[in-house]
Amino acid sequence: MSVSHETLTWISKSFGLFYLVGLSVIVVVYAYYPKNKKRFTEAAISIIKDEDKPCQ
């Protein structure tokens, strides 16, 4: 069975597209999941608290 270059290119581009879309959906769902709100809020506040001191 001989597979042309165009066919392999189409398959790889389609797989890459669906992979990136799926990964993006997973990241957005994780970021907006209500259980993670406290963790992200504490991380945002901790960055601000560390910058209150002058640089030495």
mmCIF file of the N, C-alpha and C atoms, coordinates in Angstrom:
data_MODEL
# 
_entry.id   MODEL 
# 
loop_
_atom_site.group_PDB 
_atom_site.id 
_atom_site.type_symbol 
_atom_site.label_atom_id 
_atom_site.label_alt_id 
_atom_site.label_comp_id 
_atom_site.label_asym_id 
_atom_site.label_entity_id 
_atom_site.label_seq_id 
_atom_site.pdbx_PDB_ins_code 
_atom_site.Cartn_x 
_atom_site.Cartn_y 
_atom_site.Cartn_z 
_atom_site.occupancy 
_atom_site.B_iso_or_equiv 
_atom_site.pdbx_formal_charge 
_atom_site.auth_seq_id 
_atom_site.auth_comp_id 
_atom_site.auth_asym_id 
_atom_site.auth_atom_id 
_atom_site.pdbx_PDB_model_num 
ATOM 1   N N  . MET A 1 1  ? 0.846   -1.179 0.000  1.00 0.00 ? 1  MET A N  1 
ATOM 2   C CA . MET A 1 1  ? 0.000   0.000  0.000  1.00 0.00 ? 1  MET A CA 1 
ATOM 3   C C  . MET A 1 1  ? 0.889   1.240  0.000  1.00 0.00 ? 1  MET A C  1 
ATOM 4   N N  . SER A 1 2  ? 0.683   2.073  -0.969 1.00 0.00 ? 2  SER A N  1 
ATOM 5   C CA . SER A 1 2  ? 1.472   3.283  -1.102 1.00 0.00 ? 2  SER A CA 1 
ATOM 6   C C  . SER A 1 2  ? 0.637   4.488  -0.662 1.00 0.00 ? 2  SER A C  1 
ATOM 7   N N  . VAL A 1 3  ? 1.180   5.249  0.257  1.00 0.00 ? 3  VAL A N  1 
ATOM 8   C CA . VAL A 1 3  ? 0.489   6.435  0.763  1.00 0.00 ? 3  VAL A CA 1 
ATOM 9   C C  . VAL A 1 3  ? 1.229   7.657  0.243  1.00 0.00 ? 3  VAL A C  1 
ATOM 10  N N  . SER A 1 4  ? 0.487   8.585  -0.329 1.00 0.00 ? 4  SER A N  1 
ATOM 11  C CA . SER A 1 4  ? 1.127   9.766  -0.907 1.00 0.00 ? 4  SER A CA 1 
ATOM 12  C C  . SER A 1 4  ? 1.508   10.771 0.182  1.00 0.00 ? 4  SER A C  1 
ATOM 13  N N  . HIS A 1 5  ? 2.372   11.656 -0.196 1.00 0.00 ? 5  HIS A N  1 
ATOM 14  C CA . HIS A 1 5  ? 2.834   12.699 0.716  1.00 0.00 ? 5  HIS A CA 1 
ATOM 15  C C  . HIS A 1 5  ? 1.681   13.603 1.131  1.00 0.00 ? 5  HIS A C  1 
ATOM 16  N N  . GLU A 1 6  ? 0.795   13.918 0.194  1.00 0.00 ? 6  GLU A N  1 
ATOM 17  C CA . GLU A 1 6  ? -0.341  14.788 0.498  1.00 0.00 ? 6  GLU A CA 1 
ATOM 18  C C  . GLU A 1 6  ? -1.271  14.150 1.542  1.00 0.00 ? 6  GLU A C  1 
ATOM 19  N N  . THR A 1 7  ? -1.452  12.850 1.444  1.00 0.00 ? 7  THR A N  1 
ATOM 20  C CA . THR A 1 7  ? -2.305  12.154 2.406  1.00 0.00 ? 7  THR A CA 1 
ATOM 21  C C  . THR A 1 7  ? -1.692  12.189 3.801  1.00 0.00 ? 7  THR A C  1 
ATOM 22  N N  . LEU A 1 8  ? -0.411  11.915 3.892  1.00 0.00 ? 8  LEU A N  1 
ATOM 23  C CA . LEU A 1 8  ? 0.260   11.960 5.195  1.00 0.00 ? 8  LEU A CA 1 
ATOM 24  C C  . LEU A 1 8  ? 0.255   13.368 5.782  1.00 0.00 ? 8  LEU A C  1 
ATOM 25  N N  . THR A 1 9  ? 0.434   14.368 4.923  1.00 0.00 ? 9  THR A N  1 
ATOM 26  C CA . THR A 1 9  ? 0.407   15.756 5.387  1.00 0.00 ? 9  THR A CA 1 
ATOM 27  C C  . THR A 1 9  ? -0.970  16.112 5.931  1.00 0.00 ? 9  THR A C  1 
ATOM 28  N N  . TRP A 1 10 ? -2.027  15.711 5.211  1.00 0.00 ? 10 TRP A N  1 
ATOM 29  C CA . TRP A 1 10 ? -3.393  15.995 5.644  1.00 0.00 ? 10 TRP A CA 1 
ATOM 30  C C  . TRP A 1 10 ? -3.687  15.309 6.981  1.00 0.00 ? 10 TRP A C  1 
ATOM 31  N N  . ILE A 1 11 ? -3.267  14.063 7.130  1.00 0.00 ? 11 ILE A N  1 
ATOM 32  C CA . ILE A 1 11 ? -3.502  13.330 8.380  1.00 0.00 ? 11 ILE A CA 1 
ATOM 33  C C  . ILE A 1 11 ? -2.768  13.987 9.543  1.00 0.00 ? 11 ILE A C  1 
ATOM 34  N N  . SER A 1 12 ? -1.523  14.360 9.326  1.00 0.00 ? 12 SER A N  1 
ATOM 35  C CA . SER A 1 12 ? -0.751  14.953 10.417 1.00 0.00 ? 12 SER A CA 1 
ATOM 36  C C  . SER A 1 12 ? -1.284  16.335 10.796 1.00 0.00 ? 12 SER A C  1 
ATOM 37  N N  . LYS A 1 13 ? -1.702  17.121 9.818  1.00 0.00 ? 13 LYS A N  1 
ATOM 38  C CA . LYS A 1 13 ? -2.266  18.431 10.129 1.00 0.00 ? 13 LYS A CA 1 
ATOM 39  C C  . LYS A 1 13 ? -3.601  18.292 10.853 1.00 0.00 ? 13 LYS A C  1 
ATOM 40  N N  . SER A 1 14 ? -4.416  17.352 10.445 1.00 0.00 ? 14 SER A N  1 
ATOM 41  C CA . SER A 1 14 ? -5.709  17.138 11.102 1.00 0.00 ? 14 SER A CA 1 
ATOM 42  C C  . SER A 1 14 ? -5.507  16.660 12.532 1.00 0.00 ? 14 SER A C  1 
ATOM 43  N N  . PHE A 1 15 ? -4.613  15.707 12.727 1.00 0.00 ? 15 PHE A N  1 
ATOM 44  C CA . PHE A 1 15 ? -4.333  15.216 14.072 1.00 0.00 ? 15 PHE A CA 1 
ATOM 45  C C  . PHE A 1 15 ? -3.804  16.348 14.954 1.00 0.00 ? 15 PHE A C  1 
ATOM 46  N N  . GLY A 1 16 ? -2.902  17.148 14.428 1.00 0.00 ? 16 GLY A N  1 
ATOM 47  C CA . GLY A 1 16 ? -2.351  18.268 15.199 1.00 0.00 ? 16 GLY A CA 1 
ATOM 48  C C  . GLY A 1 16 ? -3.411  19.279 15.569 1.00 0.00 ? 16 GLY A C  1 
ATOM 49  N N  . LEU A 1 17 ? -4.321  19.558 14.644 1.00 0.00 ? 17 LEU A N  1 
ATOM 50  C CA . LEU A 1 17 ? -5.398  20.500 14.919 1.00 0.00 ? 17 LEU A CA 1 
ATOM 51  C C  . LEU A 1 17 ? -6.286  19.987 16.046 1.00 0.00 ? 17 LEU A C  1 
ATOM 52  N N  . PHE A 1 18 ? -6.729  18.741 15.942 1.00 0.00 ? 18 PHE A N  1 
ATOM 53  C CA . PHE A 1 18 ? -7.611  18.191 16.974 1.00 0.00 ? 18 PHE A CA 1 
ATOM 54  C C  . PHE A 1 18 ? -6.888  18.052 18.308 1.00 0.00 ? 18 PHE A C  1 
ATOM 55  N N  . TYR A 1 19 ? -5.611  17.740 18.270 1.00 0.00 ? 19 TYR A N  1 
ATOM 56  C CA . TYR A 1 19 ? -4.816  17.627 19.494 1.00 0.00 ? 19 TYR A CA 1 
ATOM 57  C C  . TYR A 1 19 ? -4.740  18.981 20.201 1.00 0.00 ? 19 TYR A C  1 
ATOM 58  N N  . LEU A 1 20 ? -4.436  20.048 19.467 1.00 0.00 ? 20 LEU A N  1 
ATOM 59  C CA . LEU A 1 20 ? -4.301  21.367 20.080 1.00 0.00 ? 20 LEU A CA 1 
ATOM 60  C C  . LEU A 1 20 ? -5.645  21.916 20.561 1.00 0.00 ? 20 LEU A C  1 
ATOM 61  N N  . VAL A 1 21 ? -6.709  21.662 19.815 1.00 0.00 ? 21 VAL A N  1 
ATOM 62  C CA . VAL A 1 21 ? -8.030  22.106 20.250 1.00 0.00 ? 21 VAL A CA 1 
ATOM 63  C C  . VAL A 1 21 ? -8.426  21.366 21.531 1.00 0.00 ? 21 VAL A C  1 
ATOM 64  N N  . GLY A 1 22 ? -8.193  20.062 21.560 1.00 0.00 ? 22 GLY A N  1 
ATOM 65  C CA . GLY A 1 22 ? -8.516  19.284 22.751 1.00 0.00 ? 22 GLY A CA 1 
ATOM 66  C C  . GLY A 1 22 ? -7.701  19.716 23.957 1.00 0.00 ? 22 GLY A C  1 
ATOM 67  N N  . LEU A 1 23 ? -6.424  19.955 23.753 1.00 0.00 ? 23 LEU A N  1 
ATOM 68  C CA . LEU A 1 23 ? -5.565  20.407 24.843 1.00 0.00 ? 23 LEU A CA 1 
ATOM 69  C C  . LEU A 1 23 ? -6.008  21.773 25.354 1.00 0.00 ? 23 LEU A C  1 
ATOM 70  N N  . SER A 1 24 ? -6.389  22.659 24.462 1.00 0.00 ? 24 SER A N  1 
ATOM 71  C CA . SER A 1 24 ? -6.864  23.983 24.866 1.00 0.00 ? 24 SER A CA 1 
ATOM 72  C C  . SER A 1 24 ? -8.143  23.890 25.689 1.00 0.00 ? 24 SER A C  1 
ATOM 73  N N  . VAL A 1 25 ? -9.043  23.024 25.287 1.00 0.00 ? 25 VAL A N  1 
ATOM 74  C CA . VAL A 1 25 ? -10.287 22.840 26.040 1.00 0.00 ? 25 VAL A CA 1 
ATOM 75  C C  . VAL A 1 25 ? -9.981  22.314 27.436 1.00 0.00 ? 25 VAL A C  1 
ATOM 76  N N  . ILE A 1 26 ? -9.065  21.367 27.538 1.00 0.00 ? 26 ILE A N  1 
ATOM 77  C CA . ILE A 1 26 ? -8.703  20.810 28.844 1.00 0.00 ? 26 ILE A CA 1 
ATOM 78  C C  . ILE A 1 26 ? -8.100  21.888 29.749 1.00 0.00 ? 26 ILE A C  1 
ATOM 79  N N  . VAL A 1 27 ? -7.242  22.736 29.204 1.00 0.00 ? 27 VAL A N  1 
ATOM 80  C CA . VAL A 1 27 ? -6.610  23.801 30.000 1.00 0.00 ? 27 VAL A CA 1 
ATOM 81  C C  . VAL A 1 27 ? -7.652  24.811 30.477 1.00 0.00 ? 27 VAL A C  1 
ATOM 82  N N  . VAL A 1 28 ? -8.581  25.185 29.604 1.00 0.00 ? 28 VAL A N  1 
ATOM 83  C CA . VAL A 1 28 ? -9.612  26.150 29.990 1.00 0.00 ? 28 VAL A CA 1 
ATOM 84  C C  . VAL A 1 28 ? -10.536 25.559 31.058 1.00 0.00 ? 28 VAL A C  1 
ATOM 85  N N  . VAL A 1 29 ? -10.917 24.309 30.903 1.00 0.00 ? 29 VAL A N  1 
ATOM 86  C CA . VAL A 1 29 ? -11.764 23.665 31.908 1.00 0.00 ? 29 VAL A CA 1 
ATOM 87  C C  . VAL A 1 29 ? -11.033 23.594 33.248 1.00 0.00 ? 29 VAL A C  1 
ATOM 88  N N  . TYR A 1 30 ? -9.763  23.267 33.228 1.00 0.00 ? 30 TYR A N  1 
ATOM 89  C CA . TYR A 1 30 ? -8.978  23.213 34.470 1.00 0.00 ? 30 TYR A CA 1 
ATOM 90  C C  . TYR A 1 30 ? -8.892  24.599 35.121 1.00 0.00 ? 30 TYR A C  1 
ATOM 91  N N  . ALA A 1 31 ? -8.668  25.619 34.318 1.00 0.00 ? 31 ALA A N  1 
ATOM 92  C CA . ALA A 1 31 ? -8.507  26.968 34.863 1.00 0.00 ? 31 ALA A CA 1 
ATOM 93  C C  . ALA A 1 31 ? -9.801  27.501 35.465 1.00 0.00 ? 31 ALA A C  1 
ATOM 94  N N  . TYR A 1 32 ? -10.935 27.156 34.891 1.00 0.00 ? 32 TYR A N  1 
ATOM 95  C CA . TYR A 1 32 ? -12.213 27.665 35.373 1.00 0.00 ? 32 TYR A CA 1 
ATOM 96  C C  . TYR A 1 32 ? -12.952 26.700 36.288 1.00 0.00 ? 32 TYR A C  1 
ATOM 97  N N  . TYR A 1 33 ? -12.346 25.593 36.630 1.00 0.00 ? 33 TYR A N  1 
ATOM 98  C CA . TYR A 1 33 ? -12.971 24.634 37.534 1.00 0.00 ? 33 TYR A CA 1 
ATOM 99  C C  . TYR A 1 33 ? -13.091 25.277 38.917 1.00 0.00 ? 33 TYR A C  1 
ATOM 100 N N  . PRO A 1 34 ? -14.272 25.302 39.512 1.00 0.00 ? 34 PRO A N  1 
ATOM 101 C CA . PRO A 1 34 ? -14.474 26.023 40.777 1.00 0.00 ? 34 PRO A CA 1 
ATOM 102 C C  . PRO A 1 34 ? -13.549 25.569 41.910 1.00 0.00 ? 34 PRO A C  1 
ATOM 103 N N  . LYS A 1 35 ? -13.160 24.326 41.927 1.00 0.00 ? 35 LYS A N  1 
ATOM 104 C CA . LYS A 1 35 ? -12.305 23.828 43.004 1.00 0.00 ? 35 LYS A CA 1 
ATOM 105 C C  . LYS A 1 35 ? -10.919 24.492 42.992 1.00 0.00 ? 35 LYS A C  1 
ATOM 106 N N  . ASN A 1 36 ? -10.460 24.980 41.841 1.00 0.00 ? 36 ASN A N  1 
ATOM 107 C CA . ASN A 1 36 ? -9.130  25.575 41.723 1.00 0.00 ? 36 ASN A CA 1 
ATOM 108 C C  . ASN A 1 36 ? -9.106  27.069 42.011 1.00 0.00 ? 36 ASN A C  1 
ATOM 109 N N  . LYS A 1 37 ? -10.258 27.683 42.261 1.00 0.00 ? 37 LYS A N  1 
ATOM 110 C CA . LYS A 1 37 ? -10.301 29.130 42.458 1.00 0.00 ? 37 LYS A CA 1 
ATOM 111 C C  . LYS A 1 37 ? -9.438  29.567 43.637 1.00 0.00 ? 37 LYS A C  1 
ATOM 112 N N  . LYS A 1 38 ? -9.527  28.858 44.747 1.00 0.00 ? 38 LYS A N  1 
ATOM 113 C CA . LYS A 1 38 ? -8.761  29.231 45.932 1.00 0.00 ? 38 LYS A CA 1 
ATOM 114 C C  . LYS A 1 38 ? -7.257  29.161 45.653 1.00 0.00 ? 38 LYS A C  1 
ATOM 115 N N  . ARG A 1 39 ? -6.827  28.126 44.965 1.00 0.00 ? 39 ARG A N  1 
ATOM 116 C CA . ARG A 1 39 ? -5.407  27.956 44.648 1.00 0.00 ? 39 ARG A CA 1 
ATOM 117 C C  . ARG A 1 39 ? -4.896  29.105 43.778 1.00 0.00 ? 39 ARG A C  1 
ATOM 118 N N  . PHE A 1 40 ? -5.658  29.481 42.754 1.00 0.00 ? 40 PHE A N  1 
ATOM 119 C CA . PHE A 1 40 ? -5.234  30.554 41.860 1.00 0.00 ? 40 PHE A CA 1 
ATOM 120 C C  . PHE A 1 40 ? -5.277  31.910 42.540 1.00 0.00 ? 40 PHE A C  1 
ATOM 121 N N  . THR A 1 41 ? -6.261  32.110 43.414 1.00 0.00 ? 41 THR A N  1 
ATOM 122 C CA . THR A 1 41 ? -6.340  33.372 44.150 1.00 0.00 ? 41 THR A CA 1 
ATOM 123 C C  . THR A 1 41 ? -5.154  33.521 45.094 1.00 0.00 ? 41 THR A C  1 
ATOM 124 N N  . GLU A 1 42 ? -4.817  32.467 45.798 1.00 0.00 ? 42 GLU A N  1 
ATOM 125 C CA . GLU A 1 42 ? -3.656  32.518 46.702 1.00 0.00 ? 42 GLU A CA 1 
ATOM 126 C C  . GLU A 1 42 ? -2.359  32.741 45.929 1.00 0.00 ? 42 GLU A C  1 
ATOM 127 N N  . ALA A 1 43 ? -2.228  32.164 44.771 1.00 0.00 ? 43 ALA A N  1 
ATOM 128 C CA . ALA A 1 43 ? -1.031  32.360 43.964 1.00 0.00 ? 43 ALA A CA 1 
ATOM 129 C C  . ALA A 1 43 ? -0.921  33.807 43.495 1.00 0.00 ? 43 ALA A C  1 
ATOM 130 N N  . ALA A 1 44 ? -2.039  34.405 43.108 1.00 0.00 ? 44 ALA A N  1 
ATOM 131 C CA . ALA A 1 44 ? -2.030  35.795 42.655 1.00 0.00 ? 44 ALA A CA 1 
ATOM 132 C C  . ALA A 1 44 ? -1.679  36.740 43.796 1.00 0.00 ? 44 ALA A C  1 
ATOM 133 N N  . ILE A 1 45 ? -2.198  36.464 44.978 1.00 0.00 ? 45 ILE A N  1 
ATOM 134 C CA . ILE A 1 45 ? -1.928  37.334 46.127 1.00 0.00 ? 45 ILE A CA 1 
ATOM 135 C C  . ILE A 1 45 ? -0.489  37.164 46.608 1.00 0.00 ? 45 ILE A C  1 
ATOM 136 N N  . SER A 1 46 ? 0.040   35.960 46.556 1.00 0.00 ? 46 SER A N  1 
ATOM 137 C CA . SER A 1 46 ? 1.395   35.733 47.047 1.00 0.00 ? 46 SER A CA 1 
ATOM 138 C C  . SER A 1 46 ? 2.440   36.474 46.216 1.00 0.00 ? 46 SER A C  1 
ATOM 139 N N  . ILE A 1 47 ? 2.174   36.659 44.942 1.00 0.00 ? 47 ILE A N  1 
ATOM 140 C CA . ILE A 1 47 ? 3.111   37.410 44.100 1.00 0.00 ? 47 ILE A CA 1 
ATOM 141 C C  . ILE A 1 47 ? 3.140   38.867 44.531 1.00 0.00 ? 47 ILE A C  1 
ATOM 142 N N  . ILE A 1 48 ? 1.993   39.418 44.834 1.00 0.00 ? 48 ILE A N  1 
ATOM 143 C CA . ILE A 1 48 ? 1.919   40.816 45.263 1.00 0.00 ? 48 ILE A CA 1 
ATOM 144 C C  . ILE A 1 48 ? 2.584   40.991 46.619 1.00 0.00 ? 48 ILE A C  1 
ATOM 145 N N  . LYS A 1 49 ? 2.389   40.074 47.544 1.00 0.00 ? 49 LYS A N  1 
ATOM 146 C CA . LYS A 1 49 ? 2.977   40.187 48.876 1.00 0.00 ? 49 LYS A CA 1 
ATOM 147 C C  . LYS A 1 49 ? 4.503   40.152 48.820 1.00 0.00 ? 49 LYS A C  1 
ATOM 148 N N  . ASP A 1 50 ? 5.088   39.398 47.912 1.00 0.00 ? 50 ASP A N  1 
ATOM 149 C CA . ASP A 1 50 ? 6.545   39.304 47.823 1.00 0.00 ? 50 ASP A CA 1 
ATOM 150 C C  . ASP A 1 50 ? 7.176   40.588 47.306 1.00 0.00 ? 50 ASP A C  1 
ATOM 151 N N  . GLU A 1 51 ? 6.432   41.433 46.620 1.00 0.00 ? 51 GLU A N  1 
ATOM 152 C CA . GLU A 1 51 ? 7.004   42.653 46.033 1.00 0.00 ? 51 GLU A CA 1 
ATOM 153 C C  . GLU A 1 51 ? 6.905   43.862 46.937 1.00 0.00 ? 51 GLU A C  1 
ATOM 154 N N  . ASP A 1 52 ? 6.445   43.694 48.176 1.00 0.00 ? 52 ASP A N  1 
ATOM 155 C CA . ASP A 1 52 ? 6.317   44.816 49.081 1.00 0.00 ? 52 ASP A CA 1 
ATOM 156 C C  . ASP A 1 52 ? 7.645   45.273 49.667 1.00 0.00 ? 52 ASP A C  1 
ATOM 157 N N  . LYS A 1 53 ? 8.676   44.454 49.548 1.00 0.00 ? 53 LYS A N  1 
ATOM 158 C CA . LYS A 1 53 ? 9.973   44.782 50.138 1.00 0.00 ? 53 LYS A CA 1 
ATOM 159 C C  . LYS A 1 53 ? 10.869  45.400 49.073 1.00 0.00 ? 53 LYS A C  1 
ATOM 160 N N  . PRO A 1 54 ? 11.761  46.324 49.490 1.00 0.00 ? 54 PRO A N  1 
ATOM 161 C CA . PRO A 1 54 ? 12.694  46.901 48.510 1.00 0.00 ? 54 PRO A CA 1 
ATOM 162 C C  . PRO A 1 54 ? 13.736  45.878 48.076 1.00 0.00 ? 54 PRO A C  1 
ATOM 163 N N  . CYS A 1 55 ? 14.252  46.061 46.882 1.00 0.00 ? 55 CYS A N  1 
ATOM 164 C CA . CYS A 1 55 ? 15.283  45.151 46.357 1.00 0.00 ? 55 CYS A CA 1 
ATOM 165 C C  . CYS A 1 55 ? 16.599  45.399 47.086 1.00 0.00 ? 55 CYS A C  1 
ATOM 166 N N  . GLN A 1 56 ? 17.321  44.307 47.335 1.00 0.00 ? 56 GLN A N  1 
ATOM 167 C CA . GLN A 1 56 ? 18.609  44.445 48.023 1.00 0.00 ? 56 GLN A CA 1 
ATOM 168 C C  . GLN A 1 56 ? 19.689  43.799 47.223 1.00 0.00 ? 56 GLN A C  1 
# 
